[in-house]
Every structure is written in C-alpha cells, then in structure tokens.
Amino acid sequence: MSDKNNKIPFNEDNYTHNIERNNERKLDRRGFMKTLVGAAGVFAVSSLPWGAVAAKELMGLGEKEYPHKKITDVSKLPIGNAVDFKFPGDHDDAILIRLSENNYVAYQNACTHLRCPVFWVKEQGEMVCPCHHGKFDVETGAPTAGPPRRPLPEIQVKVENGAIYAVRVKRYEA
C-alpha cells in the first residue's frame, strides 16, 4: 500500500476540519435576516404589477361589455319559450327566455350552488336545477327554493333589427 492514500489531504481529522473556516463567507443572524427581508421585498415589488392588473379587472367586471353576440331572431322565439346560447365565451352556457311580447330575460344557466345546468320549465314558469331541486325566479334570477343562495348572473340583452343580442354580464352585488 502506498503511504499517499492513507494521508488526509489536510492537517485536521474528519471531526474537526470544519470548525475553523477562515476563508468562507460568514452569515450570522443579522445577515440572514437582511437577506430574507431583501428577498421578500424583491418578491413583493415584482408581484405589484400583477396585483394591479387583477384589481383593475375585478373592479371593471360589472361594466365590462363584450362584443355583442346575436342569440336568435325575434320571430324564431315564441312567447314563453327559451333558447340556449353561449356568452360571453364559447364555454359559458346561458339561457334566453321570452316572457312577453317585448320582455326578454337571460342568465348564465349554471346553478350558483354547484354549477349544475339550470332549465326553463315553461309549464311551471320557473327555472329549475335538477341536481338539488334548486329553483330560481325567472324575473330576477333570485333563488326561490333549494340550496342556492345567490342569484343567477344576469345577461343584459337588447333587441335590434329584429334580432336579440347579448351585450354584457351583470355582476352579482351582495
């Protein structure tokens, strides 16, 4: 055996060689706290623009107007009937109900309890969620029975040139 392989590459043994570290950076409690506060400050400052964007989006939800979307022609929707459509996005189910000659209501038709679909029952004159027997007032979208506690989000519609258009989603106000 060679004597080289049995030598420790430094003067200390395995148990004490890390006690004296003169050339390493020292990080005491104060230095650690400065580093921690500095990192938290960098994170906070970097997230401010995203928070501002989110707040701006949330503040404008009630007034946000989407591109007007044609739902159907007035002549194709008899009084008392309903038609399903998508608004504001292609995955947002909605329902339009014609209550009288010039009275139309539209709502996003996902139940406010557990997002089950809501259906118009013409014979009963009410909107029903079959999952937990929730019922909604057709005039206001407010819950009248079952577990839902919030009204259905209303979609503002307008009639123009013999067609019915979806204009905006009204935000629920507590």
C-alpha positions in Angstrom: 0.0 0.0 0.0 1.1 3.4 -0.8 1.6 5.9 2.0 -0.1 8.6 -0.1 -3.5 7.0 0.0 -3.6 6.9 3.8 -2.8 10.6 4.3 -5.6 13.0 5.0 -5.4 15.9 2.4 -5.4 18.5 5.2 -3.9 18.8 8.7 -7.1 18.2 10.7 -9.0 15.0 11.2 -12.5 14.3 9.9 -14.2 15.6 13.1 -12.7 19.0 13.5 -11.7 20.1 10.0 -14.9 22.2 9.6 -14.6 24.2 12.8 -12.0 26.7 11.6 -13.3 28.2 8.3 -11.5 31.5 7.8 -11.9 31.8 4.1 -15.7 31.0 4.0 -18.4 33.7 4.0 -19.9 34.3 7.4 -23.6 34.6 7.7 -24.8 35.5 11.1 -28.4 36.0 12.3 -28.4 39.7 11.2 -27.1 38.8 7.7 -29.6 36.1 7.3 -32.5 38.5 8.3 -31.2 41.1 5.8 -31.2 38.5 3.1 -34.6 37.3 4.0 -36.1 40.8 4.1 -34.4 41.7 0.8 -35.8 38.6 -0.9 -39.3 39.3 0.4 -39.0 42.9 -0.8 -38.0 41.8 -4.3 -40.9 39.3 -4.4 -43.4 42.0 -3.2 -42.3 44.6 -5.7 -42.3 42.0 -8.6 -45.8 41.0 -7.8 -47.3 44.6 -7.7 -48.0 44.8 -11.4 -49.9 41.6 -11.4 -51.9 42.7 -8.4 -52.8 45.9 -10.1 -53.9 44.1 -13.3 -56.1 41.8 -11.2 -57.6 44.6 -9.2 -58.4 46.6 -12.4 -60.0 43.5 -13.9 -62.1 42.8 -10.8 -63.2 46.5 -10.5 -64.4 46.6 -14.1 -66.3 43.3 -14.2 -69.7 44.9 -13.7 -69.2 47.3 -16.5 -67.4 45.0 -18.9 -69.0 45.0 -22.3 -68.3 42.1 -24.6 -68.7 42.1 -28.4 -72.5 41.9 -28.9 -73.5 38.4 -29.8 -76.6 37.5 -31.8 -78.7 35.0 -29.9 -81.6 34.5 -32.2 -84.2 36.3 -34.3 -87.3 37.7 -32.5 -89.5 35.8 -35.0 -87.9 32.4 -34.1 -88.6 32.7 -30.3 -92.3 32.4 -29.4 -93.6 34.0 -26.1 -92.9 31.6 -23.2 -90.1 29.7 -24.9 -86.4 29.7 -24.2 -83.2 29.2 -26.2 -79.8 28.1 -25.0 -76.7 30.1 -26.2 -73.1 30.7 -25.2 -72.0 34.0 -23.7 -69.6 35.7 -23.1 -67.2 32.8 -24.1 -67.7 29.6 -26.0 -67.8 27.6 -22.8 -70.2 29.8 -20.9 -73.7 28.4 -21.1 -76.6 30.8 -21.0 -80.4 30.8 -21.4 -82.7 33.4 -23.0 -86.4 33.4 -22.1 -89.1 35.4 -23.8 -91.6 36.3 -21.1 -93.9 38.6 -23.2 -94.0 40.5 -26.5 -91.2 42.8 -25.5 -89.8 41.3 -22.3 -86.7 39.1 -22.5 -84.5 37.8 -19.7 -81.2 36.0 -20.0 -79.0 34.3 -17.4 -75.9 32.3 -17.2 -77.5 28.9 -16.6 -75.0 27.3 -14.3 -76.6 26.9 -10.8 -74.9 29.1 -8.2 -74.9 26.2 -5.8 -72.7 23.6 -7.6 -72.7 24.7 -11.2 -75.3 22.2 -12.5 -77.3 23.3 -15.5 -80.5 25.3 -15.0 -83.5 24.6 -17.2 -86.6 26.6 -18.1 -89.8 24.8 -17.2 -92.4 26.6 -19.2 -95.4 24.8 -17.6 -94.3 25.9 -14.1 -93.0 29.3 -15.1 -89.7 28.8 -13.3 -86.1 27.9 -13.8 -85.1 24.6 -12.1 -81.8 23.0 -11.2 -82.4 19.2 -11.2 -79.2 18.4 -9.1 -80.6 19.5 -5.7 -84.0 20.8 -6.6 -82.9 24.5 -6.7 -85.4 26.9 -8.2 -84.9 30.5 -9.5 -87.3 33.4 -10.1 -87.5 34.0 -13.9 -87.9 37.7 -13.5 -84.9 38.3 -11.3 -82.8 35.1 -11.3 -83.0 35.1 -7.5 -83.2 31.7 -5.8 -86.7 30.7 -4.5 -86.1 27.1 -3.3 -83.3 24.6 -2.6 -79.7 25.2 -1.6 -78.7 28.1 -3.9 -78.2 31.3 -2.0 -77.1 33.7 -4.8 -79.0 34.8 -7.9 -78.0 33.6 -11.4 -75.7 36.1 -13.2 -78.0 38.2 -15.5 -77.0 38.8 -19.1 -78.2 42.1 -20.5 -79.8 41.7 -23.9 -81.0 44.2 -26.5 -83.3 43.9 -29.4 -82.1 45.5 -32.7 -83.3 45.0 -36.3 -85.5 42.0 -35.4 -82.7 40.1 -33.6 -81.8 39.6 -29.9 -78.3 40.3 -28.8 -76.3 39.5 -25.6 -74.5 42.6 -24.5 -72.9 42.2 -21.0 -73.0 40.1 -17.9 -74.2 41.9 -14.8 -72.1 41.2 -11.8 -73.8 39.9 -8.7 -74.0 42.5 -6.0 -74.2 41.4 -2.3 
